[in-house]
Amino acid sequence: MNSANKETKAETAAVDVEVGTAEDVEQVMKKFDRESNVRIWEGIPKTVIRWLMVLFSVYSIYVTLFVGGLRERRLTIFLGMILIIGYLNFPAKKGDHRVNHMPWYDILIMALGAGGFFYFAANASSILTQATRITKNPWMVAIAIVSILALMELCRRSVGVPILLVVGALLVYTFANVRFGKVIYDLFYTTSGVMNTPVDVCAKYIVVFIIFGAFLERTGIASFFIDLANSVAGSSAGGPAKVAVLSSALCGMVSGSSVGNTVTTGSVTIPMMKKTGYQGEFAGAVEAAASTGGQIMPPIMGAAAFLMAEYMGIGYGEVALRAILPAVLYFVGIYIAVHLEAKKLGLKGIPREQLPKFGRLIKKIYLLAPLVVLVVLVSTNTRTMQFSAAVAIGVTILVGLFNKDDRITLKKCIDALEAGGKGTITVAVACAMAGVVAGCITSTGLASKLITAIVSISGGQAMIALVLTMLCCIILGMGVPTTATYCIMAATCAPILVSPEIGIPTIAAHFFVFYFGIVADITPPVALAAYAGSAIAKAPPMKTAFNATRLAIAGFIVPYVCAMNPAMLLIGTNAFEVVQICITALIGIFGVSAGLSGFVYCKMNPVIRALSIVGGLTLLVPGLVTDVIGLVVVAAVVLYQREHGKRAKA
């Protein structure tokens, strides 16, 4: 009787959420994803702006492939165009739904801001020859100030206020300690400010990969990933939640947005999870945790992977290779937690007859061809990254022609170019603001002061420095795009960890700040991805956020393992050590997940839960002694649970 009531209740909840989800997905995106809060254009204005975006994408591909020349000229044209399409897309206030409306002051800000960058581009050679003397001309100072302020306002509209608070605080500090003219010169007229490494990487690599992602979406690959995940894991215990983990890992690696991925795949997977019997807050949390982790999944890893390659001075293929083990551990951790929750609740999977047939799906394996081509070209260094992405776009179009169920058309190609241009706006603006942060730090010498302060507080202890860095990353990453968070952390915190006093290897330090910049999207109190998941699941936001944090516990542990034992990142190791680390880390994550879930074969008492967590954490600490202790503790917990479960059943 109880089982029947439970099933009826779950089905009723599922029906409610399915109806709401179909109607509310767009509202959820607008509430939690600033990129979705755009102006409404109709008729001729819509057509004109659509083609402006298409032309921007085509221009970006052409420039990155065939145009060299002066970096300052190339980047100022890029930023000027970003300001134009940015102000045409983003209104001053969220929720401004007036059709074909753009106030005069927006047009003025757009014209003045973009005009400043275009003026610099047209006169780049003469401006650069004047060096710091340029700031003695009030007109040139005014151009710089207006253009930077226009970028900051576009950042407020498209990215949000949190990053501006960081930028504003650093600007105040910089102007208080450095001569006014030098600050203006450094931030606008050199490549150490808005035209710093982040914007250069965005204009050179990221924009092409964003366009590639837009084309890939239009081949129907997201549906293929979801069907594939259903076929593989849908019938197992709590199958829909495992489907959410697998499909979000696959879809999310192309997307650079935790919120966008949560809403896109969550609109399918969250109702399925609720129908199976999962609580709403757990279903939303599974999707949020998995979608957020999509950004650490090779080979694409969102936009930040290109920045990592540039900051660390290594190839993009090497970044993707070193990211494999941490990404696998992250998703295995979520998968284990989901499985244990399903066992604890006694949940079933989806009947096999309702699942897609693997034999039918295998016929669509050609949809993966663009990703395979991209990985091969990038990993072999046959061509540049941007050329590889351009080739992958061509392969995507070719593949789309063979997909009878969702064939790519000329209209879809134009849609992809438009979406690529629109998707570049927020990344480019965030990168520009990260450049301002880096410029302020360089001008003031703040980095060395921060290193001195952290080393002093931590007493030179690596673990304390890592904890302090983690807190900085999570706080600064709240409500800020991953790319911007990583750039800020790479300029401020990574040098601290790399310093001789702390001694973390460069690659491990950058992965550490990258990971914690990402998990900020599911960490309370500002857990945007978790809140988006809760809105689809019709569940309490804070409960969803705490559940997501618990599920993604591997995301909080793995960075420490990478920092303390760089062999996890394939640094200075051999095949035997890698296998050993993988085995001990997997068992350790199992122990921690089991302790947090409170279930393996039966419900755990508080003492056993604590032992399981301690044993799991011990396995994650490098060293033979800790590995042996951890293995003994986790094995004892599992054996005790097994016997206790048998007695309970008897």
C-alpha positions in Angstrom: 0.0 0.0 0.0 2.8 2.4 1.0 4.6 1.6 -2.3 1.5 2.3 -4.4 1.0 5.6 -2.6 4.6 6.5 -3.1 4.4 5.8 -6.8 1.1 7.8 -7.2 2.6 10.7 -5.4 5.8 10.6 -7.5 3.8 10.5 -10.7 1.6 13.4 -9.7 4.6 15.5 -8.8 6.2 14.6 -12.1 3.1 15.7 -14.1 3.1 19.0 -12.3 6.7 19.7 -12.9 6.5 18.6 -16.6 3.8 21.1 -17.3 5.6 23.8 -15.5 8.9 23.0 -17.0 7.6 23.2 -20.6 6.2 26.7 -19.9 8.8 28.1 -17.6 12.2 27.1 -19.0 12.6 30.5 -20.7 11.6 32.3 -17.5 14.1 30.2 -15.5 16.9 31.2 -18.0 16.0 34.9 -17.8 15.9 34.8 -14.0 19.3 33.0 -13.5 21.2 33.5 -16.7 21.9 37.1 -17.7 22.7 36.1 -21.3 19.0 35.4 -21.7 17.9 38.9 -20.7 18.1 40.5 -24.1 16.1 43.1 -26.0 13.1 42.1 -28.0 13.4 43.0 -31.7 10.8 42.4 -34.3 10.5 43.0 -38.1 13.3 44.8 -39.9 15.3 45.8 -36.8 15.4 42.1 -35.8 16.7 41.1 -39.3 19.3 43.9 -39.3 20.7 42.9 -35.8 20.6 39.2 -36.7 22.8 39.9 -39.7 25.1 42.1 -37.7 25.7 39.2 -35.4 26.3 36.8 -38.3 28.8 39.2 -39.9 30.6 39.6 -36.6 31.0 35.8 -36.4 32.2 35.5 -40.0 34.6 38.4 -39.4 35.9 36.9 -36.2 36.6 33.5 -38.0 38.3 35.3 -40.9 40.5 37.5 -38.7 41.6 34.7 -36.4 42.5 32.5 -39.4 44.0 34.9 -42.0 44.8 38.3 -40.4 47.9 39.1 -38.4 49.3 42.6 -38.0 49.2 44.9 -35.0 47.7 43.2 -31.9 46.3 46.6 -30.6 44.5 47.3 -33.9 43.0 43.8 -34.0 41.8 43.8 -30.4 40.4 47.4 -30.4 38.3 46.5 -33.5 37.1 43.4 -31.7 36.1 45.2 -28.6 34.4 48.0 -30.5 32.3 45.4 -32.3 31.5 43.7 -29.0 30.2 47.0 -27.6 27.9 47.5 -30.6 26.4 44.1 -30.6 26.4 44.1 -26.8 24.3 47.2 -26.4 22.0 46.2 -29.2 21.3 43.0 -27.2 21.3 43.9 -23.5 18.9 46.5 -22.0 19.8 48.6 -19.0 17.4 46.7 -16.7 16.4 43.0 -16.5 12.9 42.4 -17.5 12.7 45.3 -20.0 10.3 43.7 -22.6 9.6 46.7 -24.7 9.6 45.7 -28.4 12.0 47.5 -30.8 13.0 49.9 -28.0 16.5 51.3 -27.4 16.7 54.6 -25.5 18.8 57.5 -26.7 21.3 57.2 -23.9 22.1 53.5 -24.8 22.7 54.6 -28.4 25.0 57.4 -27.1 27.0 55.1 -24.8 27.3 52.5 -27.5 28.5 55.1 -30.1 31.0 56.8 -27.8 32.4 53.6 -26.3 32.8 51.8 -29.7 33.9 55.0 -31.3 36.8 55.2 -28.8 38.0 51.8 -29.7 37.6 52.3 -33.4 39.5 55.6 -33.2 42.4 53.8 -31.5 42.3 51.1 -34.2 42.4 53.7 -37.0 45.3 55.6 -35.4 47.1 52.7 -33.7 50.6 53.3 -35.1 50.8 57.0 -34.2 49.2 56.4 -30.8 51.7 53.7 -29.9 54.7 55.8 -31.0 53.6 58.5 -28.5 53.8 56.1 -25.6 53.0 57.7 -22.2 52.9 61.2 -23.8 49.5 60.3 -25.1 48.0 60.9 -21.6 49.0 64.6 -21.8 46.3 65.1 -24.4 42.9 65.5 -22.6 41.0 64.3 -25.7 42.9 60.9 -25.6 42.4 60.6 -21.9 38.6 61.2 -22.4 38.5 58.5 -25.1 40.1 56.0 -22.8 37.8 56.8 -19.8 34.6 56.7 -21.8 35.5 53.5 -23.6 36.4 51.7 -20.4 33.2 52.9 -18.6 31.1 51.7 -21.6 32.7 48.3 -21.2 32.0 48.3 -17.5 28.4 49.2 -18.1 28.0 46.4 -20.6 29.6 44.1 -18.1 26.9 45.1 -15.5 24.2 44.3 -18.0 25.5 41.1 -19.5 27.6 39.5 -16.7 26.5 41.1 -13.4 27.5 43.3 -10.6 29.8 41.0 -8.5 32.8 41.2 -11.0 32.3 45.0 -11.1 32.7 45.2 -7.3 36.1 43.5 -7.7 37.1 45.8 -10.6 35.8 48.9 -8.8 37.7 48.1 -5.6 40.9 47.5 -7.5 40.5 50.7 -9.5 40.1 52.8 -6.4 43.2 51.2 -4.9 45.2 51.7 -8.1 44.2 55.4 -8.5 45.1 56.0 -4.9 48.6 54.5 -5.3 49.6 55.2 -9.0 49.7 58.4 -11.0 46.4 59.0 -12.8 47.9 59.3 -16.3 49.9 56.1 -15.9 46.8 54.2 -14.9 44.8 55.4 -17.9 47.7 54.6 -20.2 48.3 51.1 -18.8 44.6 50.1 -18.8 43.6 51.4 -22.3 46.7 52.1 -24.4 48.8 49.0 -23.7 48.2 45.3 -23.7 48.4 45.1 -19.9 44.8 46.4 -19.4 41.6 45.7 -21.3 43.6 44.2 -24.2 45.4 41.8 -21.8 45.9 38.1 -22.4 42.2 37.2 -21.7 40.8 39.4 -24.5 43.5 38.3 -26.8 42.7 34.6 -26.2 39.0 35.4 -26.6 39.5 37.1 -29.9 42.0 34.5 -31.2 40.5 31.2 -29.9 37.4 31.3 -27.8 35.2 33.1 -30.3 35.8 30.3 -32.9 35.1 27.6 -30.3 31.9 29.3 -29.2 30.7 29.4 -32.8 31.8 25.7 -33.2 29.6 24.9 -30.1 26.7 26.7 -31.7 27.0 24.7 -34.9 27.4 21.4 -32.9 24.1 22.1 -31.0 22.2 22.4 -34.3 23.2 18.9 -35.3 21.0 17.5 -32.5 24.0 16.2 -30.6 22.4 17.1 -27.2 19.5 14.8 -27.9 21.9 12.1 -29.0 23.9 12.4 -25.7 20.7 12.2 -23.6 19.4 9.2 -25.6 22.9 7.5 -25.3 22.9 8.1 -21.5 19.4 6.7 -21.2 20.4 3.6 -23.2 23.5 3.0 -21.0 22.2 3.9 -17.5 18.4 4.5 -17.7 17.4 1.0 -16.6 19.6 0.8 -13.5 18.6 1.8 -10.0 17.6 5.5 -10.0 18.4 5.5 -13.7 17.2 9.0 -14.6 19.6 10.6 -12.2 22.5 8.6 -13.7 21.3 9.7 -17.1 21.4 13.3 -15.9 25.0 12.8 -14.7 26.2 11.3 -18.0 24.3 13.5 -20.4 25.3 16.7 -18.5 28.9 15.7 -18.6 28.7 15.2 -22.4 26.6 18.3 -23.2 28.3 20.5 -20.7 31.8 20.1 -22.1 30.7 22.1 -25.1 28.8 24.7 -23.1 30.6 27.4 -21.1 27.6 28.1 -18.9 26.6 26.1 -15.8 23.2 27.7 -15.7 22.5 27.2 -19.4 23.5 23.6 -19.3 21.4 23.0 -16.1 18.3 24.5 -17.7 18.8 22.8 -21.2 19.4 19.2 -20.0 17.5 19.7 -16.8 14.2 20.4 -18.5 14.4 16.8 -19.7 16.2 15.0 -16.8 14.7 16.7 -13.7 11.1 15.7 -14.5 12.3 12.1 -15.2 14.1 12.0 -11.8 11.0 13.3 -9.9 8.8 10.7 -11.7 11.2 8.0 -10.5 10.8 9.1 -6.9 13.7 11.5 -6.1 12.9 14.6 -4.1 12.8 17.8 -6.1 15.7 19.3 -4.2 17.8 16.2 -4.9 16.8 16.1 -8.6 17.7 19.8 -9.1 20.9 19.3 -7.3 22.0 16.3 -9.4 21.5 18.3 -12.6 23.2 21.4 -11.2 26.2 19.5 -9.9 26.7 17.5 -13.2 26.1 20.5 -15.4 28.6 22.6 -13.5 31.2 19.8 -13.9 30.7 19.9 -17.6 33.1 22.8 -17.8 35.9 20.6 -16.5 35.2 17.8 -19.0 37.8 17.4 -21.8 38.2 18.0 -24.6 36.3 21.4 -24.7 36.1 22.4 -21.0 34.3 25.6 -21.7 36.3 28.7 -22.7 38.6 28.7 -19.7 40.8 25.9 -21.0 42.2 28.2 -23.7 43.1 30.8 -21.1 44.7 28.1 -18.9 46.9 27.1 -21.9 47.9 30.7 -22.5 48.6 31.5 -18.8 50.6 28.3 -18.2 52.5 28.5 -21.5 51.5 24.9 -22.6 49.4 23.5 -25.4 45.7 23.3 -25.2 45.9 19.5 -25.9 48.1 19.1 -22.9 45.6 21.0 -20.7 42.8 18.7 -21.9 45.0 15.6 -21.3 45.9 16.6 -17.7 42.2 17.3 -17.0 41.0 13.8 -17.7 41.6 12.1 -14.4 40.2 14.9 -12.2 37.1 15.2 -14.4 36.5 11.4 -14.3 36.8 11.4 -10.5 34.4 14.4 -10.2 31.6 12.6 -12.2 32.3 9.2 -10.6 31.8 10.9 -7.2 28.4 12.3 -8.3 27.4 8.9 -9.9 28.3 7.0 -6.7 26.2 9.5 -4.6 23.3 9.1 -7.0 23.5 5.3 -6.9 23.6 5.2 -3.1 20.6 7.6 -2.9 18.6 5.4 -5.2 19.5 2.3 -3.2 18.5 4.0 0.0 15.1 5.1 -1.4 14.6 1.7 -3.1 14.1 3.4 -6.5 13.9 1.5 -9.7 15.1 2.4 -13.2 13.1 3.1 -16.4 11.8 -0.1 -18.0 14.0 -1.2 -20.9 11.2 -1.2 -23.4 10.8 2.6 -22.8 14.5 3.3 -23.5 16.2 4.2 -26.8 17.7 1.1 -28.4 21.5 1.2 -28.4 21.5 -0.4 -31.9 19.6 2.5 -33.3 21.8 5.1 -31.5 25.0 3.5 -32.8 23.9 4.4 -36.3 24.2 8.1 -35.3 27.8 7.7 -33.9 28.9 9.9 -36.8 27.6 12.9 -34.8 30.7 12.6 -32.8 33.0 13.1 -35.8 33.5 16.9 -35.3 34.7 16.3 -31.7 37.0 13.5 -32.8 38.4 15.6 -35.6 38.9 18.5 -33.2 40.7 16.3 -30.6 43.0 14.8 -33.2 44.0 18.1 -34.8 44.6 19.8 -31.4 46.4 16.9 -29.7 48.7 16.3 -32.6 49.5 20.1 -33.1 48.9 19.6 -36.8 47.4 23.1 -37.1 46.6 26.0 -34.8 43.7 25.8 -32.4 41.6 28.3 -34.3 42.2 26.4 -37.6 41.3 23.1 -35.9 38.1 24.7 -34.7 37.3 26.0 -38.2 37.8 22.6 -39.7 35.6 21.1 -37.0 32.9 23.6 -37.9 33.1 22.4 -41.5 32.9 18.8 -40.4 29.9 19.7 -38.2 28.0 21.1 -41.2 28.9 18.0 -43.3 27.8 15.7 -40.5 24.5 17.6 -40.0 23.6 17.0 -43.7 23.5 13.2 -43.0 21.3 13.5 -39.9 17.8 12.8 -41.3 16.0 13.4 -38.0 17.6 16.9 -37.5 19.2 17.8 -40.8 21.3 21.0 -40.8 20.0 23.7 -43.2 21.2 27.1 -44.4 18.8 28.7 -41.8 20.4 26.6 -39.0 23.9 27.7 -40.1 22.8 31.4 -40.0 21.2 30.7 -36.6 24.5 29.2 -35.4 26.5 32.2 -36.5 24.1 34.5 -34.8 24.1 32.4 -31.6 27.9 32.3 -31.7 28.1 36.1 -32.0 25.7 36.6 -29.1 27.5 34.0 -27.0 30.8 35.8 -27.4 29.5 39.0 -25.8 29.5 38.0 -22.2 32.8 36.0 -22.5 34.6 39.0 -24.2 33.3 41.5 -21.7 34.2 39.3 -18.7 37.7 38.8 -20.2 38.1 42.6 -20.7 37.2 43.1 -17.0 39.7 40.4 -16.0 42.2 42.3 -18.0 41.5 45.5 -16.0 42.0 43.5 -12.8 45.3 42.1 -14.1 46.3 45.7 -15.2 45.6 47.1 -11.7 47.6 44.3 -10.1 50.5 44.9 -12.4 50.5 48.7 -12.0 50.4 48.6 -8.2 52.6 45.5 -7.6 49.7 44.1 -5.6 50.6 40.5 -6.5 53.8 40.6 -4.4 52.0 42.1 -1.5 49.3 39.4 -1.6 52.0 36.7 -1.7 53.7 38.2 1.3 50.4 38.5 3.2 49.2 34.9 2.5 52.6 33.4 3.2 52.7 35.3 6.5 49.1 34.2 7.5 49.7 30.6 6.4 53.2 30.4 7.9 54.4 28.8 4.7 52.1 25.9 5.2 50.7 24.8 1.8 47.4 23.4 3.1 46.5 26.7 4.9 47.4 28.6 1.7 45.2 26.3 -0.3 42.3 26.7 2.0 42.6 30.5 1.9 42.8 30.4 -1.9 39.8 28.2 -2.1 37.7 30.7 0.0 38.9 33.5 -2.3 37.9 31.6 -5.4 34.5 30.6 -4.2 33.7 34.2 -2.9 34.9 35.9 -6.1 33.3 33.2 -8.3 29.8 33.8 -6.9 27.7 35.0 -9.8 30.8 35.6 -12.0 31.4 33.6 -15.3 34.0 30.9 -15.0 36.3 32.6 -17.5 36.5 35.8 -15.5 36.9 34.1 -12.2 39.8 32.0 -13.5 41.5 35.1 -15.0 41.2 36.9 -11.7 42.5 33.9 -9.8 45.3 33.3 -12.2 46.5 36.9 -11.7 46.1 37.0 -8.0 46.0 33.6 -6.2 47.9 31.2 -8.6 51.2 33.2 -8.2 50.8 32.8 -4.4 50.5 29.0 -4.6 53.4 28.8 -7.1 55.7 31.0 -4.9 58.8 29.2 -3.5 57.4 29.6 0.1 54.3 27.5 -0.8 55.8 25.4 -3.6 52.7 24.1 -5.5 53.6 23.2 -9.2 52.3 25.8 -11.7 49.9 23.5 -13.5 48.4 22.2 -10.2 48.0 25.7 -8.9 46.1 26.8 -12.0 43.9 23.7 -11.9 43.2 24.4 -8.3 41.9 27.9 -8.9 40.0 26.8 -12.0 38.1 24.1 -10.2 37.1 26.3 -7.3 36.0 29.1 -9.6 33.6 26.5 -11.2 32.1 25.0 -8.0 31.2 28.5 -6.9 28.1 28.0 -9.2 26.7 25.4 -6.8 28.1 26.7 -3.5 25.6 28.6 -1.2 24.6 31.4 -0.8 24.9 32.4 -4.5 24.6 29.1 -6.3 23.1 30.2 -9.6 23.2 26.7 -11.2 21.6 25.1 -8.2 18.9 27.8 -8.1 18.1 27.3 -11.7 17.8 23.5 -11.1 15.5 24.2 -8.1 13.3 26.5 -10.2 12.7 23.6 -12.8 12.2 21.1 -10.0 9.9 23.4 -8.1 12.0 22.8 -5.0 13.5 25.0 -2.2 16.6 26.8 -3.6 18.8 26.6 -0.6 18.1 22.9 0.0 18.9 22.3 -3.6 22.2 24.2 -3.3 23.3 22.3 -0.2 22.4 19.0 -1.9 24.4 20.0 -5.0 27.4 20.8 -2.8 27.2 17.4 -1.1 26.9 15.6 -4.4 29.8 17.5 -5.9 32.0 16.8 -2.9 34.6 15.4 -5.3 34.9 18.8 -6.8 36.0 20.1 -3.4 38.4 17.3 -2.7 40.1 16.6 -6.1 41.7 20.0 -6.4 43.5 19.4 -3.1 44.6 16.0 -4.3 46.0 17.6 -7.5 47.8 20.3 -5.5 49.3 17.9 -3.0 50.0 15.0 -5.4 50.5 16.4 -9.0 50.7 12.8 -10.3 46.9 13.2 -10.5 47.6 15.7 -13.3 50.1 13.3 -14.9 53.0 15.4 -13.7 56.3 13.6 -12.9 54.7 10.2 -12.7 54.6 6.8 -14.3 51.8 4.4 -15.3 51.9 2.4 -12.0 51.6 5.5 -9.9 48.7 6.8 -12.0 46.8 3.5 -11.6 47.5 3.5 -7.9 46.2 7.1 -7.5 43.1 6.3 -9.5 42.2 3.3 -7.4 42.8 4.9 -4.1 41.1 8.1 -5.1 38.0 6.3 -6.4 37.8 4.2 -3.2 38.3 7.4 -1.2 35.6 9.2 -3.0 33.3 6.2 -2.5 34.0 6.3 1.3 33.3 10.0 1.5 30.1 9.8 -0.6 28.9 6.8 1.4 29.4 8.7 4.6 27.6 11.7 3.4 24.7 9.6 2.0 24.6 7.5 5.2 23.9 4.3 3.2 25.7 1.4 1.5 23.7 -1.8 2.2 21.6 -0.3 5.0 21.3 3.0 6.9 24.5 4.0 8.8 24.6 5.3 12.3 26.5 8.5 13.0 29.7 6.7 14.1 29.9 4.6 11.0 29.2 7.6 8.8 32.1 9.5 10.4 34.4 6.5 10.0 33.5 6.2 6.3 34.2 9.9 5.7 37.5 9.8 7.6 38.6 6.6 5.8 37.8 8.1 2.4 39.6 11.4 3.2 42.6 9.4 4.4 42.8 7.6 1.0 42.9 11.0 -0.7 46.0 12.0 1.2 49.2 11.0 -0.7 51.3 8.3 1.0 51.5 4.6 1.4 50.6 4.7 5.2 47.5 6.8 4.7 46.4 4.6 1.8 46.7 1.4 3.9 44.8 3.0 6.8 42.1 4.4 4.5 41.6 1.0 2.7 41.3 -0.8 6.0 38.7 1.7 7.4 36.6 1.8 4.3 36.7 -2.0 3.8 35.7 -2.4 7.5 32.8 0.0 7.0 31.6 -1.8 3.9 31.9 -5.3 5.5 30.1 -4.1 8.6 27.4 -2.6 6.5 27.0 -5.8 4.5 26.6 -8.0 7.5 24.3 -5.5 9.2 22.2 -5.3 6.1 21.9 -9.1 5.9 20.7 -9.2 9.6 18.3 -6.4 8.9 16.7 -8.2 6.0 16.6 -11.5 8.0 
